[in-house]
């Protein structure tokens, strides 16, 4: 005896396949959003660490008593002298941490700066031979403190 095929059998299989396909697509979509969010967070942390470590290491290497802070148009500039007696500047300009070297008698020009890494703002302050560096990247800020060498002890 042969069984008759009903149209509801085909519809049930199609509905079951559609529910499975929709579930699989939803899981992939949610996973992609989670991956994108964690990647973005990791990139922000890496940018902070890279930026801060870069500036801190530059200060530590050239911590010979020549470190100064210059304020130019509401922008803090870190200035120190290199071994070849050139002035070196680190500053935030047009959304980037920039740096360049110049002769001591040459005027500061932010347009000469070489872009190093993205940064919204860098503020610097010095209090009793302690340099405070505050960086702002994408509305998040981080601070670091460095004890400086006193030039009057040399």
SULGI-V644878 format. One record per helix or strand. SS is the DSSP state (hx for helix, st for strand). FROM is the first residue (numbers start at 1). LEN is the number of residues. Records with the same first field share a line. If there is no record, write none. Layout:
SS = FROM-LEN + FROM-LEN
//
This chain:
hx = 7-55 + 110-3 + 151-3
st = 68-4 + 76-6 + 87-7 + 96-7 + 114-5 + 121-7 + 130-8 + 140-8
//
